[in-house]
């Protein structure tokens, strides 16, 4: 009996874990180039699909797993990339990456947590459907090769970049970047069907197990 109850609680925990998995809201997996050099800070505008709204927002760029110039473009083992803090804005930003803060026009949120190369926003940050958002790094990276495409594969946005060769600010009108998109992934979970609180659900299950154990007659 006890073994069956423990198994039931395990299944409940698995359900909660599965239910918390984020959905991909927008993604670009196409790339033809990789950044080579130093002092890059990258941004990308993204348009959310129909549905939503979404919370538990996650975002990442893609990095060559084995940086080696353009040869890394043929590998299938590229990894998520995130460095420093990521700012979520409602409008284009034309300034220094290091000057981004919560007073920046259009500021919505800042992600300061990185897990597995992915920026994780606070769970209460919410994205609306059919809306364009702007994601900007506040930190320059040296060495990692971040993947991008010059063929404008993602119609819902474009790349922004600040570096020594392209200008130290996120110039929004740079014609070189007008048709460029980074390889990226934006994910989140719908808020229309609230997820059960993990602690509450598991706590209720364990309490039920404990209650049944107490009611079991002694022999």
Secondary structure, 3 states (H helix, E strand, C coil): CHHHHHHHHHHHHHHHHHHCCCEEEEEECCCCEECCCCCEEEEEEEECCCCCCEEEEEEEEEECCCCCHHHHHHCCCCEEECCCCEEEECCCCCCEHHHCCCCCCCEEEEECEEECCEEECCCCCCECCCCEEEEEECCCECCCCEEEECCCCCCCCCEEEEECCCECECCCCCHHHCCCEECEEEEEEECCCCCCCHHHHHHHHHHHHHHHHHHCCCC
